[in-house]
Amino acid sequence: MLKRLDEFQIGETGLIKKVEGEGRLRRRLFDMGVTPGATVYLRKKAPLGDPLEVTIRGYELTLRKSEASLVYLDSKGVN
């Protein structure tokens, strides 16, 4: 079952299946390493849910909630 990154709870891990968006925004996400096949661990959420801090490809990355809503992950089968 696919789930958007902004719907994840702190401590959840998932495998990126697809990244939506167009143009500059999509390119920016790809440049930051947010690409299909990468494993993402949700480390922190701000009190109002924006921004989110994730670990991806061995580094910490902060994403806006609007950016995180474009990333679809599969949390099944990921330890």
mmCIF file of the N, C-alpha and C atoms, coordinates in Angstrom:
data_MODEL
# 
_entry.id   MODEL 
# 
loop_
_atom_site.group_PDB 
_atom_site.id 
_atom_site.type_symbol 
_atom_site.label_atom_id 
_atom_site.label_alt_id 
_atom_site.label_comp_id 
_atom_site.label_asym_id 
_atom_site.label_entity_id 
_atom_site.label_seq_id 
_atom_site.pdbx_PDB_ins_code 
_atom_site.Cartn_x 
_atom_site.Cartn_y 
_atom_site.Cartn_z 
_atom_site.occupancy 
_atom_site.B_iso_or_equiv 
_atom_site.pdbx_formal_charge 
_atom_site.auth_seq_id 
_atom_site.auth_comp_id 
_atom_site.auth_asym_id 
_atom_site.auth_atom_id 
_atom_site.pdbx_PDB_model_num 
ATOM 1   N N  . MET A 1 1  ? 0.841  -1.190 0.000   1.00 0.00 ? 1  MET A N  1 
ATOM 2   C CA . MET A 1 1  ? 0.000  0.000  0.000   1.00 0.00 ? 1  MET A CA 1 
ATOM 3   C C  . MET A 1 1  ? 0.878  1.242  0.000   1.00 0.00 ? 1  MET A C  1 
ATOM 4   N N  . LEU A 1 2  ? 0.637  2.137  -0.928  1.00 0.00 ? 2  LEU A N  1 
ATOM 5   C CA . LEU A 1 2  ? 1.414  3.367  -1.009  1.00 0.00 ? 2  LEU A CA 1 
ATOM 6   C C  . LEU A 1 2  ? 0.866  4.404  -0.031  1.00 0.00 ? 2  LEU A C  1 
ATOM 7   N N  . LYS A 1 3  ? 1.792  5.164  0.519   1.00 0.00 ? 3  LYS A N  1 
ATOM 8   C CA . LYS A 1 3  ? 1.452  6.182  1.504   1.00 0.00 ? 3  LYS A CA 1 
ATOM 9   C C  . LYS A 1 3  ? 2.322  7.408  1.220   1.00 0.00 ? 3  LYS A C  1 
ATOM 10  N N  . ARG A 1 4  ? 1.750  8.592  1.335   1.00 0.00 ? 4  ARG A N  1 
ATOM 11  C CA . ARG A 1 4  ? 2.531  9.812  1.123   1.00 0.00 ? 4  ARG A CA 1 
ATOM 12  C C  . ARG A 1 4  ? 3.447  10.048 2.320   1.00 0.00 ? 4  ARG A C  1 
ATOM 13  N N  . LEU A 1 5  ? 4.592  10.638 2.066   1.00 0.00 ? 5  LEU A N  1 
ATOM 14  C CA . LEU A 1 5  ? 5.563  10.894 3.122   1.00 0.00 ? 5  LEU A CA 1 
ATOM 15  C C  . LEU A 1 5  ? 4.986  11.791 4.218   1.00 0.00 ? 5  LEU A C  1 
ATOM 16  N N  . ASP A 1 6  ? 4.139  12.748 3.866   1.00 0.00 ? 6  ASP A N  1 
ATOM 17  C CA . ASP A 1 6  ? 3.563  13.633 4.879   1.00 0.00 ? 6  ASP A CA 1 
ATOM 18  C C  . ASP A 1 6  ? 2.566  12.916 5.793   1.00 0.00 ? 6  ASP A C  1 
ATOM 19  N N  . GLU A 1 7  ? 2.172  11.683 5.439   1.00 0.00 ? 7  GLU A N  1 
ATOM 20  C CA . GLU A 1 7  ? 1.255  10.892 6.266   1.00 0.00 ? 7  GLU A CA 1 
ATOM 21  C C  . GLU A 1 7  ? 2.003  9.946  7.214   1.00 0.00 ? 7  GLU A C  1 
ATOM 22  N N  . PHE A 1 8  ? 3.312  9.832  7.049   1.00 0.00 ? 8  PHE A N  1 
ATOM 23  C CA . PHE A 1 8  ? 4.112  8.948  7.902   1.00 0.00 ? 8  PHE A CA 1 
ATOM 24  C C  . PHE A 1 8  ? 4.141  9.454  9.333   1.00 0.00 ? 8  PHE A C  1 
ATOM 25  N N  . GLN A 1 9  ? 4.343  8.533  10.263  1.00 0.00 ? 9  GLN A N  1 
ATOM 26  C CA . GLN A 1 9  ? 4.501  8.865  11.675  1.00 0.00 ? 9  GLN A CA 1 
ATOM 27  C C  . GLN A 1 9  ? 5.998  8.847  11.994  1.00 0.00 ? 9  GLN A C  1 
ATOM 28  N N  . ILE A 1 10 ? 6.392  9.546  13.024  1.00 0.00 ? 10 ILE A N  1 
ATOM 29  C CA . ILE A 1 10 ? 7.794  9.575  13.436  1.00 0.00 ? 10 ILE A CA 1 
ATOM 30  C C  . ILE A 1 10 ? 8.267  8.144  13.695  1.00 0.00 ? 10 ILE A C  1 
ATOM 31  N N  . GLY A 1 11 ? 9.435  7.817  13.132  1.00 0.00 ? 11 GLY A N  1 
ATOM 32  C CA . GLY A 1 11 ? 10.007 6.486  13.305  1.00 0.00 ? 11 GLY A CA 1 
ATOM 33  C C  . GLY A 1 11 ? 9.683  5.515  12.182  1.00 0.00 ? 11 GLY A C  1 
ATOM 34  N N  . GLU A 1 12 ? 8.784  5.884  11.279  1.00 0.00 ? 12 GLU A N  1 
ATOM 35  C CA . GLU A 1 12 ? 8.431  4.995  10.164  1.00 0.00 ? 12 GLU A CA 1 
ATOM 36  C C  . GLU A 1 12 ? 9.482  5.057  9.064   1.00 0.00 ? 12 GLU A C  1 
ATOM 37  N N  . THR A 1 13 ? 9.649  3.936  8.387   1.00 0.00 ? 13 THR A N  1 
ATOM 38  C CA . THR A 1 13 ? 10.585 3.829  7.274   1.00 0.00 ? 13 THR A CA 1 
ATOM 39  C C  . THR A 1 13 ? 9.836  3.343  6.050   1.00 0.00 ? 13 THR A C  1 
ATOM 40  N N  . GLY A 1 14 ? 10.217 3.851  4.891   1.00 0.00 ? 14 GLY A N  1 
ATOM 41  C CA . GLY A 1 14 ? 9.561  3.419  3.661   1.00 0.00 ? 14 GLY A CA 1 
ATOM 42  C C  . GLY A 1 14 ? 10.491 3.496  2.471   1.00 0.00 ? 14 GLY A C  1 
ATOM 43  N N  . LEU A 1 15 ? 10.098 2.826  1.409   1.00 0.00 ? 15 LEU A N  1 
ATOM 44  C CA . LEU A 1 15 ? 10.849 2.801  0.166   1.00 0.00 ? 15 LEU A CA 1 
ATOM 45  C C  . LEU A 1 15 ? 10.104 3.664  -0.853  1.00 0.00 ? 15 LEU A C  1 
ATOM 46  N N  . ILE A 1 16 ? 10.795 4.649  -1.433  1.00 0.00 ? 16 ILE A N  1 
ATOM 47  C CA . ILE A 1 16 ? 10.155 5.548  -2.396  1.00 0.00 ? 16 ILE A CA 1 
ATOM 48  C C  . ILE A 1 16 ? 9.765  4.774  -3.643  1.00 0.00 ? 16 ILE A C  1 
ATOM 49  N N  . LYS A 1 17 ? 8.497  4.882  -4.007  1.00 0.00 ? 17 LYS A N  1 
ATOM 50  C CA . LYS A 1 17 ? 7.986  4.224  -5.208  1.00 0.00 ? 17 LYS A CA 1 
ATOM 51  C C  . LYS A 1 17 ? 7.780  5.212  -6.347  1.00 0.00 ? 17 LYS A C  1 
ATOM 52  N N  . LYS A 1 18 ? 7.313  6.435  -6.027  1.00 0.00 ? 18 LYS A N  1 
ATOM 53  C CA . LYS A 1 18 ? 7.153  7.441  -7.075  1.00 0.00 ? 18 LYS A CA 1 
ATOM 54  C C  . LYS A 1 18 ? 7.205  8.842  -6.474  1.00 0.00 ? 18 LYS A C  1 
ATOM 55  N N  . VAL A 1 19 ? 7.608  9.783  -7.328  1.00 0.00 ? 19 VAL A N  1 
ATOM 56  C CA . VAL A 1 19 ? 7.689  11.190 -6.943  1.00 0.00 ? 19 VAL A CA 1 
ATOM 57  C C  . VAL A 1 19 ? 6.876  11.968 -7.961  1.00 0.00 ? 19 VAL A C  1 
ATOM 58  N N  . GLU A 1 20 ? 5.883  12.704 -7.479  1.00 0.00 ? 20 GLU A N  1 
ATOM 59  C CA . GLU A 1 20 ? 5.051  13.505 -8.368  1.00 0.00 ? 20 GLU A CA 1 
ATOM 60  C C  . GLU A 1 20 ? 5.621  14.922 -8.454  1.00 0.00 ? 20 GLU A C  1 
ATOM 61  N N  . GLY A 1 21 ? 4.902  15.793 -9.105  1.00 0.00 ? 21 GLY A N  1 
ATOM 62  C CA . GLY A 1 21 ? 5.343  17.174 -9.244  1.00 0.00 ? 21 GLY A CA 1 
ATOM 63  C C  . GLY A 1 21 ? 5.857  17.411 -10.653 1.00 0.00 ? 21 GLY A C  1 
ATOM 64  N N  . GLU A 1 22 ? 6.090  18.683 -10.946 1.00 0.00 ? 22 GLU A N  1 
ATOM 65  C CA . GLU A 1 22 ? 6.537  19.059 -12.278 1.00 0.00 ? 22 GLU A CA 1 
ATOM 66  C C  . GLU A 1 22 ? 7.684  20.048 -12.205 1.00 0.00 ? 22 GLU A C  1 
ATOM 67  N N  . GLY A 1 23 ? 8.415  20.103 -13.291 1.00 0.00 ? 23 GLY A N  1 
ATOM 68  C CA . GLY A 1 23 ? 9.427  21.131 -13.480 1.00 0.00 ? 23 GLY A CA 1 
ATOM 69  C C  . GLY A 1 23 ? 10.465 21.237 -12.386 1.00 0.00 ? 23 GLY A C  1 
ATOM 70  N N  . ARG A 1 24 ? 10.657 22.474 -11.925 1.00 0.00 ? 24 ARG A N  1 
ATOM 71  C CA . ARG A 1 24 ? 11.699 22.780 -10.941 1.00 0.00 ? 24 ARG A CA 1 
ATOM 72  C C  . ARG A 1 24 ? 11.554 22.016 -9.639  1.00 0.00 ? 24 ARG A C  1 
ATOM 73  N N  . LEU A 1 25 ? 10.318 21.889 -9.170  1.00 0.00 ? 25 LEU A N  1 
ATOM 74  C CA . LEU A 1 25 ? 10.090 21.209 -7.891  1.00 0.00 ? 25 LEU A CA 1 
ATOM 75  C C  . LEU A 1 25 ? 10.505 19.744 -7.969  1.00 0.00 ? 25 LEU A C  1 
ATOM 76  N N  . ARG A 1 26 ? 10.091 19.063 -8.998  1.00 0.00 ? 26 ARG A N  1 
ATOM 77  C CA . ARG A 1 26 ? 10.460 17.652 -9.177  1.00 0.00 ? 26 ARG A CA 1 
ATOM 78  C C  . ARG A 1 26 ? 11.975 17.514 -9.314  1.00 0.00 ? 26 ARG A C  1 
ATOM 79  N N  . ARG A 1 27 ? 12.581 18.387 -10.101 1.00 0.00 ? 27 ARG A N  1 
ATOM 80  C CA . ARG A 1 27 ? 14.033 18.361 -10.297 1.00 0.00 ? 27 ARG A CA 1 
ATOM 81  C C  . ARG A 1 27 ? 14.759 18.614 -8.975  1.00 0.00 ? 27 ARG A C  1 
ATOM 82  N N  . ARG A 1 28 ? 14.250 19.533 -8.179  1.00 0.00 ? 28 ARG A N  1 
ATOM 83  C CA . ARG A 1 28 ? 14.851 19.848 -6.873  1.00 0.00 ? 28 ARG A CA 1 
ATOM 84  C C  . ARG A 1 28 ? 14.815 18.624 -5.960  1.00 0.00 ? 28 ARG A C  1 
ATOM 85  N N  . LEU A 1 29 ? 13.690 17.931 -5.917  1.00 0.00 ? 29 LEU A N  1 
ATOM 86  C CA . LEU A 1 29 ? 13.588 16.721 -5.100  1.00 0.00 ? 29 LEU A CA 1 
ATOM 87  C C  . LEU A 1 29 ? 14.580 15.666 -5.569  1.00 0.00 ? 29 LEU A C  1 
ATOM 88  N N  . PHE A 1 30 ? 14.673 15.475 -6.881  1.00 0.00 ? 30 PHE A N  1 
ATOM 89  C CA . PHE A 1 30 ? 15.623 14.498 -7.422  1.00 0.00 ? 30 PHE A CA 1 
ATOM 90  C C  . PHE A 1 30 ? 17.059 14.890 -7.079  1.00 0.00 ? 30 PHE A C  1 
ATOM 91  N N  . ASP A 1 31 ? 17.370 16.175 -7.175  1.00 0.00 ? 31 ASP A N  1 
ATOM 92  C CA . ASP A 1 31 ? 18.727 16.652 -6.860  1.00 0.00 ? 31 ASP A CA 1 
ATOM 93  C C  . ASP A 1 31 ? 19.089 16.408 -5.394  1.00 0.00 ? 31 ASP A C  1 
ATOM 94  N N  . MET A 1 32 ? 18.093 16.388 -4.521  1.00 0.00 ? 32 MET A N  1 
ATOM 95  C CA . MET A 1 32 ? 18.331 16.148 -3.093  1.00 0.00 ? 32 MET A CA 1 
ATOM 96  C C  . MET A 1 32 ? 18.383 14.654 -2.768  1.00 0.00 ? 32 MET A C  1 
ATOM 97  N N  . GLY A 1 33 ? 18.211 13.808 -3.779  1.00 0.00 ? 33 GLY A N  1 
ATOM 98  C CA . GLY A 1 33 ? 18.289 12.371 -3.558  1.00 0.00 ? 33 GLY A CA 1 
ATOM 99  C C  . GLY A 1 33 ? 16.957 11.697 -3.319  1.00 0.00 ? 33 GLY A C  1 
ATOM 100 N N  . VAL A 1 34 ? 15.876 12.441 -3.460  1.00 0.00 ? 34 VAL A N  1 
ATOM 101 C CA . VAL A 1 34 ? 14.532 11.880 -3.272  1.00 0.00 ? 34 VAL A CA 1 
ATOM 102 C C  . VAL A 1 34 ? 14.111 11.250 -4.600  1.00 0.00 ? 34 VAL A C  1 
ATOM 103 N N  . THR A 1 35 ? 14.539 9.998  -4.795  1.00 0.00 ? 35 THR A N  1 
ATOM 104 C CA . THR A 1 35 ? 14.292 9.295  -6.045  1.00 0.00 ? 35 THR A CA 1 
ATOM 105 C C  . THR A 1 35 ? 13.722 7.910  -5.755  1.00 0.00 ? 35 THR A C  1 
ATOM 106 N N  . PRO A 1 36 ? 12.987 7.340  -6.701  1.00 0.00 ? 36 PRO A N  1 
ATOM 107 C CA . PRO A 1 36 ? 12.459 5.987  -6.503  1.00 0.00 ? 36 PRO A CA 1 
ATOM 108 C C  . PRO A 1 36 ? 13.586 5.000  -6.177  1.00 0.00 ? 36 PRO A C  1 
ATOM 109 N N  . GLY A 1 37 ? 13.301 4.133  -5.197  1.00 0.00 ? 37 GLY A N  1 
ATOM 110 C CA . GLY A 1 37 ? 14.278 3.141  -4.769  1.00 0.00 ? 37 GLY A CA 1 
ATOM 111 C C  . GLY A 1 37 ? 15.038 3.517  -3.510  1.00 0.00 ? 37 GLY A C  1 
ATOM 112 N N  . ALA A 1 38 ? 14.983 4.781  -3.121  1.00 0.00 ? 38 ALA A N  1 
ATOM 113 C CA . ALA A 1 38 ? 15.679 5.230  -1.914  1.00 0.00 ? 38 ALA A CA 1 
ATOM 114 C C  . ALA A 1 38 ? 14.827 4.921  -0.674  1.00 0.00 ? 38 ALA A C  1 
ATOM 115 N N  . THR A 1 39 ? 15.501 4.579  0.424   1.00 0.00 ? 39 THR A N  1 
ATOM 116 C CA . THR A 1 39 ? 14.824 4.319  1.692   1.00 0.00 ? 39 THR A CA 1 
ATOM 117 C C  . THR A 1 39 ? 14.797 5.608  2.508   1.00 0.00 ? 39 THR A C  1 
ATOM 118 N N  . VAL A 1 40 ? 13.634 5.904  3.086   1.00 0.00 ? 40 VAL A N  1 
ATOM 119 C CA . VAL A 1 40 ? 13.443 7.131  3.865   1.00 0.00 ? 40 VAL A CA 1 
ATOM 120 C C  . VAL A 1 40 ? 12.989 6.774  5.274   1.00 0.00 ? 40 VAL A C  1 
ATOM 121 N N  . TYR A 1 41 ? 13.605 7.420  6.255   1.00 0.00 ? 41 TYR A N  1 
ATOM 122 C CA . TYR A 1 41 ? 13.231 7.255  7.673   1.00 0.00 ? 41 TYR A CA 1 
ATOM 123 C C  . TYR A 1 41 ? 12.786 8.618  8.186   1.00 0.00 ? 41 TYR A C  1 
ATOM 124 N N  . LEU A 1 42 ? 11.552 8.708  8.701   1.00 0.00 ? 42 LEU A N  1 
ATOM 125 C CA . LEU A 1 42 ? 11.044 9.977  9.236   1.00 0.00 ? 42 LEU A CA 1 
ATOM 126 C C  . LEU A 1 42 ? 11.558 10.172 10.650  1.00 0.00 ? 42 LEU A C  1 
ATOM 127 N N  . ARG A 1 43 ? 12.432 11.157 10.829  1.00 0.00 ? 43 ARG A N  1 
ATOM 128 C CA . ARG A 1 43 ? 13.072 11.422 12.123  1.00 0.00 ? 43 ARG A CA 1 
ATOM 129 C C  . ARG A 1 43 ? 12.243 12.335 13.020  1.00 0.00 ? 43 ARG A C  1 
ATOM 130 N N  . LYS A 1 44 ? 11.790 13.453 12.461  1.00 0.00 ? 44 LYS A N  1 
ATOM 131 C CA . LYS A 1 44 ? 11.090 14.457 13.267  1.00 0.00 ? 44 LYS A CA 1 
ATOM 132 C C  . LYS A 1 44 ? 10.027 15.162 12.440  1.00 0.00 ? 44 LYS A C  1 
ATOM 133 N N  . LYS A 1 45 ? 9.050  15.701 13.165  1.00 0.00 ? 45 LYS A N  1 
ATOM 134 C CA . LYS A 1 45 ? 8.039  16.583 12.576  1.00 0.00 ? 45 LYS A CA 1 
ATOM 135 C C  . LYS A 1 45 ? 7.928  17.806 13.473  1.00 0.00 ? 45 LYS A C  1 
ATOM 136 N N  . ALA A 1 46 ? 7.796  18.965 12.873  1.00 0.00 ? 46 ALA A N  1 
ATOM 137 C CA . ALA A 1 46 ? 7.564  20.176 13.653  1.00 0.00 ? 46 ALA A CA 1 
ATOM 138 C C  . ALA A 1 46 ? 6.185  20.065 14.307  1.00 0.00 ? 46 ALA A C  1 
ATOM 139 N N  . PRO A 1 47 ? 5.927  20.839 15.358  1.00 0.00 ? 47 PRO A N  1 
ATOM 140 C CA . PRO A 1 47 ? 4.647  20.734 16.077  1.00 0.00 ? 47 PRO A CA 1 
ATOM 141 C C  . PRO A 1 47 ? 3.398  20.819 15.191  1.00 0.00 ? 47 PRO A C  1 
ATOM 142 N N  . LEU A 1 48 ? 3.435  21.633 14.153  1.00 0.00 ? 48 LEU A N  1 
ATOM 143 C CA . LEU A 1 48 ? 2.271  21.743 13.266  1.00 0.00 ? 48 LEU A CA 1 
ATOM 144 C C  . LEU A 1 48 ? 2.426  20.874 12.019  1.00 0.00 ? 48 LEU A C  1 
ATOM 145 N N  . GLY A 1 49 ? 3.443  20.000 12.010  1.00 0.00 ? 49 GLY A N  1 
ATOM 146 C CA . GLY A 1 49 ? 3.627  19.069 10.907  1.00 0.00 ? 49 GLY A CA 1 
ATOM 147 C C  . GLY A 1 49 ? 4.436  19.600 9.737   1.00 0.00 ? 49 GLY A C  1 
ATOM 148 N N  . ASP A 1 50 ? 4.944  20.813 9.840   1.00 0.00 ? 50 ASP A N  1 
ATOM 149 C CA . ASP A 1 50 ? 5.707  21.406 8.746   1.00 0.00 ? 50 ASP A CA 1 
ATOM 150 C C  . ASP A 1 50 ? 6.866  22.203 9.310   1.00 0.00 ? 50 ASP A C  1 
ATOM 151 N N  . PRO A 1 51 ? 8.099  21.881 9.026   1.00 0.00 ? 51 PRO A N  1 
ATOM 152 C CA . PRO A 1 51 ? 8.627  20.892 8.094   1.00 0.00 ? 51 PRO A CA 1 
ATOM 153 C C  . PRO A 1 51 ? 8.833  19.523 8.739   1.00 0.00 ? 51 PRO A C  1 
ATOM 154 N N  . LEU A 1 52 ? 9.312  18.573 7.914   1.00 0.00 ? 52 LEU A N  1 
ATOM 155 C CA . LEU A 1 52 ? 9.627  17.219 8.357   1.00 0.00 ? 52 LEU A CA 1 
ATOM 156 C C  . LEU A 1 52 ? 11.123 16.995 8.175   1.00 0.00 ? 52 LEU A C  1 
ATOM 157 N N  . GLU A 1 53 ? 11.729 16.231 9.074   1.00 0.00 ? 53 GLU A N  1 
ATOM 158 C CA . GLU A 1 53 ? 13.133 15.876 8.921   1.00 0.00 ? 53 GLU A CA 1 
ATOM 159 C C  . GLU A 1 53 ? 13.228 14.383 8.679   1.00 0.00 ? 53 GLU A C  1 
ATOM 160 N N  . VAL A 1 54 ? 13.895 14.020 7.590   1.00 0.00 ? 54 VAL A N  1 
ATOM 161 C CA . VAL A 1 54 ? 14.035 12.618 7.211   1.00 0.00 ? 54 VAL A CA 1 
ATOM 162 C C  . VAL A 1 54 ? 15.507 12.265 7.057   1.00 0.00 ? 54 VAL A C  1 
ATOM 163 N N  . THR A 1 55 ? 15.782 10.973 7.134   1.00 0.00 ? 55 THR A N  1 
ATOM 164 C CA . THR A 1 55 ? 17.111 10.476 6.788   1.00 0.00 ? 55 THR A CA 1 
ATOM 165 C C  . THR A 1 55 ? 16.954 9.725  5.481   1.00 0.00 ? 55 THR A C  1 
ATOM 166 N N  . ILE A 1 56 ? 17.763 10.106 4.499   1.00 0.00 ? 56 ILE A N  1 
ATOM 167 C CA . ILE A 1 56 ? 17.722 9.487  3.180   1.00 0.00 ? 56 ILE A CA 1 
ATOM 168 C C  . ILE A 1 56 ? 19.142 9.434  2.638   1.00 0.00 ? 56 ILE A C  1 
ATOM 169 N N  . ARG A 1 57 ? 19.535 8.288  2.142   1.00 0.00 ? 57 ARG A N  1 
ATOM 170 C CA . ARG A 1 57 ? 20.862 8.090  1.559   1.00 0.00 ? 57 ARG A CA 1 
ATOM 171 C C  . ARG A 1 57 ? 21.989 8.490  2.521   1.00 0.00 ? 57 ARG A C  1 
ATOM 172 N N  . GLY A 1 58 ? 21.759 8.287  3.832   1.00 0.00 ? 58 GLY A N  1 
ATOM 173 C CA . GLY A 1 58 ? 22.794 8.524  4.826   1.00 0.00 ? 58 GLY A CA 1 
ATOM 174 C C  . GLY A 1 58 ? 22.939 9.953  5.319   1.00 0.00 ? 58 GLY A C  1 
ATOM 175 N N  . TYR A 1 59 ? 22.029 10.843 4.944   1.00 0.00 ? 59 TYR A N  1 
ATOM 176 C CA . TYR A 1 59 ? 22.089 12.207 5.467   1.00 0.00 ? 59 TYR A CA 1 
ATOM 177 C C  . TYR A 1 59 ? 20.703 12.689 5.870   1.00 0.00 ? 59 TYR A C  1 
ATOM 178 N N  . GLU A 1 60 ? 20.679 13.743 6.685   1.00 0.00 ? 60 GLU A N  1 
ATOM 179 C CA . GLU A 1 60 ? 19.417 14.311 7.146   1.00 0.00 ? 60 GLU A CA 1 
ATOM 180 C C  . GLU A 1 60 ? 18.972 15.383 6.161   1.00 0.00 ? 60 GLU A C  1 
ATOM 181 N N  . LEU A 1 61 ? 17.683 15.377 5.881   1.00 0.00 ? 61 LEU A N  1 
ATOM 182 C CA . LEU A 1 61 ? 17.099 16.310 4.930   1.00 0.00 ? 61 LEU A CA 1 
ATOM 183 C C  . LEU A 1 61 ? 15.809 16.858 5.513   1.00 0.00 ? 61 LEU A C  1 
ATOM 184 N N  . THR A 1 62 ? 15.601 18.143 5.379   1.00 0.00 ? 62 THR A N  1 
ATOM 185 C CA . THR A 1 62 ? 14.368 18.776 5.845   1.00 0.00 ? 62 THR A CA 1 
ATOM 186 C C  . THR A 1 62 ? 13.516 19.119 4.625   1.00 0.00 ? 62 THR A C  1 
ATOM 187 N N  . LEU A 1 63 ? 12.254 18.688 4.668   1.00 0.00 ? 63 LEU A N  1 
ATOM 188 C CA . LEU A 1 63 ? 11.321 18.933 3.568   1.00 0.00 ? 63 LEU A CA 1 
ATOM 189 C C  . LEU A 1 63 ? 10.092 19.668 4.072   1.00 0.00 ? 63 LEU A C  1 
ATOM 190 N N  . ARG A 1 64 ? 9.556  20.515 3.221   1.00 0.00 ? 64 ARG A N  1 
ATOM 191 C CA . ARG A 1 64 ? 8.274  21.137 3.534   1.00 0.00 ? 64 ARG A CA 1 
ATOM 192 C C  . ARG A 1 64 ? 7.186  20.078 3.396   1.00 0.00 ? 64 ARG A C  1 
ATOM 193 N N  . LYS A 1 65 ? 6.086  20.299 4.083   1.00 0.00 ? 65 LYS A N  1 
ATOM 194 C CA . LYS A 1 65 ? 4.967  19.352 4.003   1.00 0.00 ? 65 LYS A CA 1 
ATOM 195 C C  . LYS A 1 65 ? 4.453  19.260 2.564   1.00 0.00 ? 65 LYS A C  1 
ATOM 196 N N  . SER A 1 66 ? 4.436  20.374 1.861   1.00 0.00 ? 66 SER A N  1 
ATOM 197 C CA . SER A 1 66 ? 3.968  20.373 0.470   1.00 0.00 ? 66 SER A CA 1 
ATOM 198 C C  . SER A 1 66 ? 4.881  19.530 -0.421  1.00 0.00 ? 66 SER A C  1 
ATOM 199 N N  . GLU A 1 67 ? 6.183  19.513 -0.131  1.00 0.00 ? 67 GLU A N  1 
ATOM 200 C CA . GLU A 1 67 ? 7.119  18.682 -0.894  1.00 0.00 ? 67 GLU A CA 1 
ATOM 201 C C  . GLU A 1 67 ? 6.937  17.209 -0.523  1.00 0.00 ? 67 GLU A C  1 
ATOM 202 N N  . ALA A 1 68 ? 6.783  16.946 0.767   1.00 0.00 ? 68 ALA A N  1 
ATOM 203 C CA . ALA A 1 68 ? 6.624  15.576 1.248   1.00 0.00 ? 68 ALA A CA 1 
ATOM 204 C C  . ALA A 1 68 ? 5.346  14.935 0.700   1.00 0.00 ? 68 ALA A C  1 
ATOM 205 N N  . SER A 1 69 ? 4.338  15.740 0.413   1.00 0.00 ? 69 SER A N  1 
ATOM 206 C CA . SER A 1 69 ? 3.077  15.189 -0.092  1.00 0.00 ? 69 SER A CA 1 
ATOM 207 C C  . SER A 1 69 ? 3.201  14.680 -1.524  1.00 0.00 ? 69 SER A C  1 
ATOM 208 N N  . LEU A 1 70 ? 4.304  14.983 -2.193  1.00 0.00 ? 70 LEU A N  1 
ATOM 209 C CA . LEU A 1 70 ? 4.526  14.528 -3.564  1.00 0.00 ? 70 LEU A CA 1 
ATOM 210 C C  . LEU A 1 70 ? 5.265  13.197 -3.625  1.00 0.00 ? 70 LEU A C  1 
ATOM 211 N N  . VAL A 1 71 ? 5.741  12.725 -2.467  1.00 0.00 ? 71 VAL A N  1 
ATOM 212 C CA . VAL A 1 71 ? 6.564  11.517 -2.410  1.00 0.00 ? 71 VAL A CA 1 
ATOM 213 C C  . VAL A 1 71 ? 5.713  10.354 -1.895  1.00 0.00 ? 71 VAL A C  1 
ATOM 214 N N  . TYR A 1 72 ? 5.610  9.292  -2.697  1.00 0.00 ? 72 TYR A N  1 
ATOM 215 C CA . TYR A 1 72 ? 4.832  8.110  -2.337  1.00 0.00 ? 72 TYR A CA 1 
ATOM 216 C C  . TYR A 1 72 ? 5.777  6.970  -1.987  1.00 0.00 ? 72 TYR A C  1 
ATOM 217 N N  . LEU A 1 73 ? 5.522  6.344  -0.822  1.00 0.00 ? 73 LEU A N  1 
ATOM 218 C CA . LEU A 1 73 ? 6.381  5.279  -0.328  1.00 0.00 ? 73 LEU A CA 1 
ATOM 219 C C  . LEU A 1 73 ? 5.590  4.028  -0.020  1.00 0.00 ? 73 LEU A C  1 
ATOM 220 N N  . ASP A 1 74 ? 6.316  2.921  0.004   1.00 0.00 ? 74 ASP A N  1 
ATOM 221 C CA . ASP A 1 74 ? 5.758  1.643  0.422   1.00 0.00 ? 74 ASP A CA 1 
ATOM 222 C C  . ASP A 1 74 ? 6.449  1.270  1.725   1.00 0.00 ? 74 ASP A C  1 
ATOM 223 N N  . SER A 1 75 ? 5.690  1.186  2.814   1.00 0.00 ? 75 SER A N  1 
ATOM 224 C CA . SER A 1 75 ? 6.289  0.879  4.107   1.00 0.00 ? 75 SER A CA 1 
ATOM 225 C C  . SER A 1 75 ? 6.297  -0.616 4.392   1.00 0.00 ? 75 SER A C  1 
ATOM 226 N N  . LYS A 1 76 ? 5.647  -1.406 3.532   1.00 0.00 ? 76 LYS A N  1 
ATOM 227 C CA . LYS A 1 76 ? 5.640  -2.865 3.722   1.00 0.00 ? 76 LYS A CA 1 
ATOM 228 C C  . LYS A 1 76 ? 6.977  -3.454 3.325   1.00 0.00 ? 76 LYS A C  1 
ATOM 229 N N  . GLY A 1 77 ? 7.476  -4.363 4.142   1.00 0.00 ? 77 GLY A N  1 
ATOM 230 C CA . GLY A 1 77 ? 8.697  -5.058 3.801   1.00 0.00 ? 77 GLY A CA 1 
ATOM 231 C C  . GLY A 1 77 ? 9.968  -4.296 4.082   1.00 0.00 ? 77 GLY A C  1 
ATOM 232 N N  . VAL A 1 78 ? 9.865  -3.093 4.652   1.00 0.00 ? 78 VAL A N  1 
ATOM 233 C CA . VAL A 1 78 ? 11.045 -2.305 4.997   1.00 0.00 ? 78 VAL A CA 1 
ATOM 234 C C  . VAL A 1 78 ? 11.238 -2.416 6.492   1.00 0.00 ? 78 VAL A C  1 
ATOM 235 N N  . ASN A 1 79 ? 12.434 -2.775 6.928   1.00 0.00 ? 79 ASN A N  1 
ATOM 236 C CA . ASN A 1 79 ? 12.700 -2.918 8.367   1.00 0.00 ? 79 ASN A CA 1 
ATOM 237 C C  . ASN A 1 79 ? 13.055 -1.602 8.984   1.00 0.00 ? 79 ASN A C  1 
# 
